[in-house]
Amino acid sequence: MTEEASETQVASEAADKPLVESSDEQVAQTETQTFIKDGNFQPGWKEHYLPEEMRADKVFDTFSDVKGGLKMLGSLQNMIGKKGVIVPGEASPPSEWDNFHRELGRPDTKDLFKMNIPDDLAEIYNENSVAKARDIFFDLGFNQKQVDALWAFEEERTRAALKANTESDVKARLDMENALKEKWGDDFEIRLQRTNRLISDFTDDKDEQAALLEVVGNNPLVGNFLANISTKFQEHKIITDSEQPGGMLPSEALTEAKKIESTPGFLMPDEKGQLLKDTNIVEYNRLEKERDKFYRLANTKPG
């Protein structure tokens, strides 16, 4: 390029540039220098650059310079399109809540919840109670794993309550029985025998007899009441005392004693490998006393 041509090009470029910057450009440069210095945001930058409704957002507190802000913007851009769960707000329509619960694992319908009822709790949890539980679990947005955990806890709680009630009932029955033994002394066995004779002589159905004997066994006060009636009957010679105390033959008493000893956990561990005296000492003591009574009626000893 000739010297003349070079001078012509320089002159042309100089002509294209304004000799003085515009006032808008000067203002923008001044503002930038005021709120961004050496790449760092200066006090007041939120009020200057952000809309008022965004200034309180905590996300803008996570960076303090232009580099950090650009890095945050890039991270948010990379997240767009990735799978995520957005929590609906209070004003969100039911369809949004359904989608939210579905993303967290709730089945499409409450009937899809699997809730197995153990045989020993079948009388406690009927179809109506299980249906109500499913309604609650579904409305709360539970998934199957949460239902399994809560249902297992409920089963454990129910079994503990039933065990406590059983032990309480057994203890109350033993307390009544011991009170009657203390009251009647040596006559206790003969009064029990008279009660059994009364039931045997005035009932024909075996199931009915068994039911009445169970009531007497579970409630000594009822047994005492029937014993008073049988005593009156004996005074009028309607019934007489049997030759064997207890109202049964020795062989029958021995059979009853063996039945008690065959109770799971009494002598041998039950299916869980547990002994009754370790898991329910109150019930074990009751059965032991009952067994010893039958052995006495059989005129023999345990073992």
Sequence and secondary structure as in RCSB ss.txt:
>XXXX:A:sequence
MTEEASETQVASEAADKPLVESSDEQVAQTETQTFIKDGNFQPGWKEHYLPEEMRADKVFDTFSDVKGGLKMLGS
LQNMIGKKGVIVPGEASPPSEWDNFHRELGRPDTKDLFKMNIPDDLAEIYNENSVAKARDIFFDLGFNQKQVDAL
WAFEEERTRAALKANTESDVKARLDMENALKEKWGDDFEIRLQRTNRLISDFTDDKDEQAALLEVVGNNPLVGNF
LANISTKFQEHKIITDSEQPGGMLPSEALTEAKKIESTPGFLMPDEKGQLLKDTNIVEYNRLEKERDKFYRLANT
KPG
>XXXX:A:secstr
  HHHHHHHHHHHHHHS SS  HHHHHHHHHHHHHEETTEE TTHHHHHS GGGTT GGGGS  BHHHHHHHHHH
HHHHTTS       TT  HHHHHHHHHHTT  SSGGG      GGGTTTS HHHHHHHHHHHHHTT  HHHHHHH
HHHHHHHHHHHHHHHHHHHHHHHHHHHHHHHHHHTTHHHHHHHHHHHHHHHT   HHHHHHHHHHHHH HHHHHH
HHHHHHHHHHTTSS   SSTTSS HHHHHHHHHHHHTSTTTSS  TTS  HHHH HHHHHHHHHHHHHHHHHTT 
   
